């Protein structure tokens, strides 16, 4: 009879331990989800922090401007930014092309003419 009582007490202790572990892990999951939601709310309410890198331009003051000379009648089809390079795809009467510009300096890095495969010299 004492052996059964000892087994029952050990089983009860094991069950209490398992219930404690399950409840504790459940609370950790809930706390993690709450932390993620609060962080998302915090970051979405701070738009000025995301734009801290962009210098503000005062009223009436011109920002640094760069010009890109495209062929006469050229139409810009798309613009793509990768790192500090800006690629401008355009089409003109003489054919299509891509101009790669350094964003920091505004200098033309490379001019690429897009030609059909059979028309290369």
CNS distance restraints for C-alpha pairs under 8 A (distance, minus, plus):
assign (resid   1 and name CA) (resid   5 and name CA) 6.41 0.50 0.50
assign (resid   2 and name CA) (resid   6 and name CA) 6.11 0.50 0.50
assign (resid   3 and name CA) (resid   7 and name CA) 6.15 0.50 0.50
assign (resid   4 and name CA) (resid   8 and name CA) 6.06 0.50 0.50
assign (resid   5 and name CA) (resid   9 and name CA) 6.12 0.50 0.50
assign (resid   6 and name CA) (resid  10 and name CA) 6.13 0.50 0.50
assign (resid   7 and name CA) (resid  11 and name CA) 6.04 0.50 0.50
assign (resid   8 and name CA) (resid  12 and name CA) 6.05 0.50 0.50
assign (resid   9 and name CA) (resid  13 and name CA) 6.13 0.50 0.50
assign (resid  10 and name CA) (resid  14 and name CA) 6.15 0.50 0.50
assign (resid  11 and name CA) (resid  15 and name CA) 6.11 0.50 0.50
assign (resid  12 and name CA) (resid  16 and name CA) 6.21 0.50 0.50
assign (resid  13 and name CA) (resid  17 and name CA) 6.23 0.50 0.50
assign (resid  14 and name CA) (resid  18 and name CA) 6.18 0.50 0.50
assign (resid  15 and name CA) (resid  19 and name CA) 6.11 0.50 0.50
assign (resid  16 and name CA) (resid  20 and name CA) 6.13 0.50 0.50
assign (resid  17 and name CA) (resid  21 and name CA) 6.26 0.50 0.50
assign (resid  18 and name CA) (resid  22 and name CA) 6.18 0.50 0.50
assign (resid  19 and name CA) (resid  23 and name CA) 6.12 0.50 0.50
assign (resid  20 and name CA) (resid  24 and name CA) 6.00 0.50 0.50
assign (resid  21 and name CA) (resid  25 and name CA) 6.11 0.50 0.50
assign (resid  22 and name CA) (resid  26 and name CA) 6.11 0.50 0.50
assign (resid  23 and name CA) (resid  27 and name CA) 6.22 0.50 0.50
assign (resid  24 and name CA) (resid  28 and name CA) 6.31 0.50 0.50
assign (resid  25 and name CA) (resid  29 and name CA) 6.30 0.50 0.50
assign (resid  26 and name CA) (resid  30 and name CA) 6.34 0.50 0.50
assign (resid  27 and name CA) (resid  31 and name CA) 6.05 0.50 0.50
assign (resid  28 and name CA) (resid  32 and name CA) 6.10 0.50 0.50
assign (resid  29 and name CA) (resid  33 and name CA) 6.29 0.50 0.50
assign (resid  30 and name CA) (resid  34 and name CA) 6.18 0.50 0.50
assign (resid  31 and name CA) (resid  35 and name CA) 6.13 0.50 0.50
assign (resid  32 and name CA) (resid  36 and name CA) 6.28 0.50 0.50
assign (resid  33 and name CA) (resid  37 and name CA) 6.22 0.50 0.50
assign (resid  34 and name CA) (resid  38 and name CA) 6.08 0.50 0.50
assign (resid  35 and name CA) (resid  39 and name CA) 6.12 0.50 0.50
assign (resid  36 and name CA) (resid  40 and name CA) 6.24 0.50 0.50
assign (resid  37 and name CA) (resid  41 and name CA) 6.26 0.50 0.50
assign (resid  38 and name CA) (resid  42 and name CA) 6.09 0.50 0.50
assign (resid  39 and name CA) (resid  43 and name CA) 6.10 0.50 0.50
assign (resid  40 and name CA) (resid  44 and name CA) 6.05 0.50 0.50
assign (resid  41 and name CA) (resid  45 and name CA) 6.23 0.50 0.50
assign (resid  42 and name CA) (resid  46 and name CA) 6.61 0.50 0.50
assign (resid  43 and name CA) (resid  47 and name CA) 7.60 0.50 0.50
assign (resid  46 and name CA) (resid  50 and name CA) 7.35 0.50 0.50
assign (resid  47 and name CA) (resid  51 and name CA) 6.76 0.50 0.50
assign (resid  48 and name CA) (resid  52 and name CA) 6.23 0.50 0.50
assign (resid  57 and name CA) (resid  61 and name CA) 6.35 0.50 0.50
assign (resid  57 and name CA) (resid  62 and name CA) 7.21 0.50 0.50
assign (resid  57 and name CA) (resid  63 and name CA) 6.35 0.50 0.50
assign (resid  65 and name CA) (resid 106 and name CA) 7.91 0.50 0.50
assign (resid  66 and name CA) (resid 106 and name CA) 5.27 0.50 0.50
assign (resid  66 and name CA) (resid 107 and name CA) 7.87 0.50 0.50
assign (resid  67 and name CA) (resid 106 and name CA) 7.53 0.50 0.50
assign (resid  68 and name CA) (resid 108 and name CA) 7.49 0.50 0.50
assign (resid  70 and name CA) (resid  74 and name CA) 6.28 0.50 0.50
assign (resid  71 and name CA) (resid  92 and name CA) 6.45 0.50 0.50
assign (resid  72 and name CA) (resid  92 and name CA) 7.14 0.50 0.50
assign (resid  72 and name CA) (resid  93 and name CA) 7.97 0.50 0.50
assign (resid  73 and name CA) (resid  92 and name CA) 5.82 0.50 0.50
assign (resid  73 and name CA) (resid  93 and name CA) 6.83 0.50 0.50
assign (resid  74 and name CA) (resid  90 and name CA) 6.26 0.50 0.50
assign (resid  74 and name CA) (resid  91 and name CA) 5.39 0.50 0.50
assign (resid  74 and name CA) (resid  92 and name CA) 4.07 0.50 0.50
assign (resid  74 and name CA) (resid  93 and name CA) 7.09 0.50 0.50
assign (resid  75 and name CA) (resid  90 and name CA) 5.37 0.50 0.50
assign (resid  75 and name CA) (resid  91 and name CA) 5.27 0.50 0.50
assign (resid  75 and name CA) (resid  92 and name CA) 6.28 0.50 0.50
assign (resid  76 and name CA) (resid  88 and name CA) 6.91 0.50 0.50
assign (resid  76 and name CA) (resid  89 and name CA) 5.94 0.50 0.50
assign (resid  76 and name CA) (resid  90 and name CA) 4.17 0.50 0.50
assign (resid  76 and name CA) (resid  91 and name CA) 6.49 0.50 0.50
assign (resid  77 and name CA) (resid  88 and name CA) 7.71 0.50 0.50
assign (resid  77 and name CA) (resid  89 and name CA) 5.51 0.50 0.50
assign (resid  77 and name CA) (resid  90 and name CA) 5.13 0.50 0.50
assign (resid  77 and name CA) (resid  91 and name CA) 6.91 0.50 0.50
assign (resid  78 and name CA) (resid  88 and name CA) 6.04 0.50 0.50
assign (resid  78 and name CA) (resid  89 and name CA) 5.21 0.50 0.50
assign (resid  78 and name CA) (resid  90 and name CA) 7.07 0.50 0.50
assign (resid  79 and name CA) (resid  86 and name CA) 7.02 0.50 0.50
assign (resid  79 and name CA) (resid  87 and name CA) 5.70 0.50 0.50
assign (resid  79 and name CA) (resid  88 and name CA) 4.61 0.50 0.50
assign (resid  79 and name CA) (resid  89 and name CA) 6.25 0.50 0.50
assign (resid  80 and name CA) (resid  86 and name CA) 5.76 0.50 0.50
assign (resid  80 and name CA) (resid  87 and name CA) 5.13 0.50 0.50
assign (resid  80 and name CA) (resid  88 and name CA) 6.60 0.50 0.50
assign (resid  81 and name CA) (resid  85 and name CA) 5.94 0.50 0.50
assign (resid  81 and name CA) (resid  86 and name CA) 4.59 0.50 0.50
assign (resid  81 and name CA) (resid  87 and name CA) 6.37 0.50 0.50
assign (resid  82 and name CA) (resid  86 and name CA) 6.45 0.50 0.50
assign (resid  84 and name CA) (resid 102 and name CA) 5.98 0.50 0.50
assign (resid  84 and name CA) (resid 103 and name CA) 5.34 0.50 0.50
assign (resid  84 and name CA) (resid 104 and name CA) 6.62 0.50 0.50
assign (resid  85 and name CA) (resid 100 and name CA) 6.54 0.50 0.50
assign (resid  85 and name CA) (resid 101 and name CA) 5.66 0.50 0.50
assign (resid  85 and name CA) (resid 102 and name CA) 4.85 0.50 0.50
assign (resid  85 and name CA) (resid 103 and name CA) 5.66 0.50 0.50
assign (resid  86 and name CA) (resid 100 and name CA) 5.61 0.50 0.50
assign (resid  86 and name CA) (resid 101 and name CA) 5.09 0.50 0.50
assign (resid  86 and name CA) (resid 102 and name CA) 6.41 0.50 0.50
assign (resid  86 and name CA) (resid 103 and name CA) 6.29 0.50 0.50
assign (resid  87 and name CA) (resid  98 and name CA) 6.50 0.50 0.50
assign (resid  87 and name CA) (resid  99 and name CA) 5.68 0.50 0.50
assign (resid  87 and name CA) (resid 100 and name CA) 4.49 0.50 0.50
assign (resid  87 and name CA) (resid 101 and name CA) 6.41 0.50 0.50
assign (resid  88 and name CA) (resid  98 and name CA) 5.47 0.50 0.50
assign (resid  88 and name CA) (resid  99 and name CA) 5.15 0.50 0.50
assign (resid  88 and name CA) (resid 100 and name CA) 6.42 0.50 0.50
assign (resid  89 and name CA) (resid  96 and name CA) 7.51 0.50 0.50
assign (resid  89 and name CA) (resid  97 and name CA) 5.93 0.50 0.50
assign (resid  89 and name CA) (resid  98 and name CA) 4.49 0.50 0.50
assign (resid  89 and name CA) (resid  99 and name CA) 6.62 0.50 0.50
assign (resid  90 and name CA) (resid  96 and name CA) 5.74 0.50 0.50
assign (resid  90 and name CA) (resid  97 and name CA) 5.52 0.50 0.50
assign (resid  90 and name CA) (resid  98 and name CA) 6.25 0.50 0.50
assign (resid  91 and name CA) (resid  95 and name CA) 5.90 0.50 0.50
assign (resid  91 and name CA) (resid  96 and name CA) 4.15 0.50 0.50
assign (resid  91 and name CA) (resid  97 and name CA) 6.33 0.50 0.50
assign (resid  92 and name CA) (resid  96 and name CA) 5.86 0.50 0.50
assign (resid  92 and name CA) (resid  97 and name CA) 8.00 0.50 0.50
assign (resid  95 and name CA) (resid 113 and name CA) 7.50 0.50 0.50
assign (resid  95 and name CA) (resid 114 and name CA) 6.98 0.50 0.50
assign (resid  95 and name CA) (resid 115 and name CA) 7.06 0.50 0.50
assign (resid  96 and name CA) (resid 113 and name CA) 6.25 0.50 0.50
assign (resid  96 and name CA) (resid 114 and name CA) 5.18 0.50 0.50
assign (resid  96 and name CA) (resid 115 and name CA) 7.10 0.50 0.50
assign (resid  97 and name CA) (resid 111 and name CA) 7.29 0.50 0.50
assign (resid  97 and name CA) (resid 112 and name CA) 5.47 0.50 0.50
assign (resid  97 and name CA) (resid 113 and name CA) 4.30 0.50 0.50
assign (resid  97 and name CA) (resid 114 and name CA) 4.92 0.50 0.50
assign (resid  98 and name CA) (resid 111 and name CA) 5.98 0.50 0.50
assign (resid  98 and name CA) (resid 112 and name CA) 4.97 0.50 0.50
assign (resid  98 and name CA) (resid 113 and name CA) 6.41 0.50 0.50
assign (resid  98 and name CA) (resid 114 and name CA) 7.25 0.50 0.50
assign (resid  99 and name CA) (resid 108 and name CA) 7.15 0.50 0.50
assign (resid  99 and name CA) (resid 109 and name CA) 7.72 0.50 0.50
assign (resid  99 and name CA) (resid 110 and name CA) 5.97 0.50 0.50
assign (resid  99 and name CA) (resid 111 and name CA) 4.61 0.50 0.50
assign (resid  99 and name CA) (resid 112 and name CA) 6.20 0.50 0.50
assign (resid 100 and name CA) (resid 108 and name CA) 6.08 0.50 0.50
assign (resid 100 and name CA) (resid 109 and name CA) 5.40 0.50 0.50
assign (resid 100 and name CA) (resid 110 and name CA) 5.11 0.50 0.50
assign (resid 100 and name CA) (resid 111 and name CA) 6.33 0.50 0.50
assign (resid 101 and name CA) (resid 106 and name CA) 6.16 0.50 0.50
assign (resid 101 and name CA) (resid 107 and name CA) 5.71 0.50 0.50
assign (resid 101 and name CA) (resid 108 and name CA) 4.49 0.50 0.50
assign (resid 101 and name CA) (resid 109 and name CA) 5.21 0.50 0.50
assign (resid 101 and name CA) (resid 110 and name CA) 7.13 0.50 0.50
assign (resid 102 and name CA) (resid 106 and name CA) 5.27 0.50 0.50
assign (resid 102 and name CA) (resid 107 and name CA) 5.43 0.50 0.50
assign (resid 102 and name CA) (resid 108 and name CA) 6.37 0.50 0.50
assign (resid 102 and name CA) (resid 109 and name CA) 6.18 0.50 0.50
assign (resid 103 and name CA) (resid 107 and name CA) 7.56 0.50 0.50
assign (resid 115 and name CA) (resid 119 and name CA) 6.67 0.50 0.50
assign (resid 115 and name CA) (resid 120 and name CA) 7.04 0.50 0.50
assign (resid 116 and name CA) (resid 120 and name CA) 7.33 0.50 0.50
